[in-house]
Amino acid sequence: MFDIIQLLPDAVANQIAAGEVVQRPASAVKELVENAIDAGADKIQLILKDAGKALIQVIDNGCGMSMTDARMCFERHATSKIRKAEDLFAIRTMGFRGEAMASIAAIAQVELKTRRLEDELGTQIDIEGSEVIRQEACQCNAGTSICVKNLFYNTPARRNFLKGNAVEMRHIIDEFQRVALANPLIFFTMHHDGQEVYHLPATSFKQRIIHLLGNQYNQRLVPVEEDTTIIKLRGFVGKPEFARRTRGEQFFFVNNRFIKDGYLNHAVMTAFEELLPDDSYPLYVLFIEIDPSKIDINVHPTKTEIKYQDEKAIYAIIRSAVKRALGKYNITPTIDFDQENSIEHLITPKPLDEIVAPSIRFNPDFNPFKNEPASPARESTPRYSGDHQKAPVPQNWDTLYEISRREETQQHQIEVENNTIEVEEQQVSKSSERQLMQIHNRFILSQIKSGFLLVSQQAAHERVLYERFLQQLETHSGVSQQSLFPQSVTLNGADYELLRELLPDVRALGFDIREFGKNTVVVEGIPAELNNANEHTLLEHLLEGFKNNQAILKLDKRDNLARSLARNAAIKTGTKLSLEEMNLLIDQLFACKMPNVSLSGKPIIITFTLNELLEKFNK
């Protein structure tokens, strides 16, 4: 028999390894920028084309490489970071596995130019698919420049799995932000398709956060600092009132390396107990300095997982440090009535001789029993979004409420998302004849022949707006209400790229938005249904809702947008409605295709019959 086990060629082995190390353009960006940091650079430029698919170029002013090192860096398991196994437990550099450059060279066309400061000439190496095409001396600046062109050109299956440019760009921005946050003393720039996305001069840690996430974060940060024999902790957490409904602004760094750790995240979330609403996530950027011999970072090729010798103690330190920081800056509630800023210290009593009796003027001819016509300004006007656009009512809508003289009413079973909801076909013929009442500013009660209906006002309005927005997205019929003063809105890099991706559909909903420089848009109009809304808050909540739905429900883009906007624009629980508003909302609800089921799959309408009420009283 023939031997069947063979040693794989280096090119094939490198392509296999690249599957773990380089999953998308953002992975290559991370590896190249981290190599520049390890080279001692204090200025790093990142240049991208086509979201990194066509070009990724990293230019640094680090130590550079000799001709031999330049060739060796593309070999598998070739590294300058470690020499023996024991060095794995004393690592303070970003890279150490010696796989990244070999993996990138196996799936792309790479051009390397490098020169040490003491050398007169540098080295240029061109590699395609692990094969060296050219190696020669060249004239170049001190440091290193690496161009990665046509990523995954020889692995078309992997290239076909890449997402659109906007999605890939958001992943690159995420990686860039993590590296830039960990190294505030390094000057970073980032250009995409000829436009500057980031310009980050060397600065303090807090200013780096503000430059990356936006000027509005200047008032949102609470410093955290703790020095123990186990770890040194420093960084910032966000104030609870600015927490978001999606993750994305949570950063943990261990020895300046970004990590993902659910256990330590739980420690921070526990410190925010009773300060955050459900499903909200605070901002935090926390740095942990720890003895490298007490951790193991060689867990995964991406190097974002770490094992600790004493993780329970680290958990307790982080939890107590964050909790103390929130208390120190008066974020947590207090019941200390002896503080100097209590109400007693805010009131300065006047001397008795300075107190003047109040004078009251009144009209002696006023007659409270005289009937006066109501002022037009006092008439009840609809307050919730979309009231001025009354939804069309179907021809057979009155069958939902029609009074039946039979002793038993016919019931229909409607199955939606495995939920069965019974709706009685009984109705008053005219809206003016309905007997409606609002309960706790949350539910609308409507009397019917056999009992009554309870309608959840927020869920009902969400359903009405959702179906309206969905139709507008399909027909591009959204109506815009122009702003008297256009507002400029500055977003962080990832949200800006997401908005650019969604811009055609956002405009179809009635937003009048145009791009205005780096990470900034100008809002000149908003959907007519959302009058009196704050442009910045509206856009921020729209994007947050979109990301949250995308992470949990995996919805179609238009469906996701309609849901997010409907939930943000709908009247909220606790809003008082007039009789006219309640009638209008019920008319619009029954005009919907699915009036019985909310966006979360729960019932909007619940029926209570007289028989059920009698059973309650006869028990």
Summary of the structure (lengths in Angstrom):
residues: 619
radius of gyration: 31.9
end to end distance: 86.1
largest distance: 120.2
contacts: 1788
relative contact order: 0.08
helix: 36%
strand: 24%
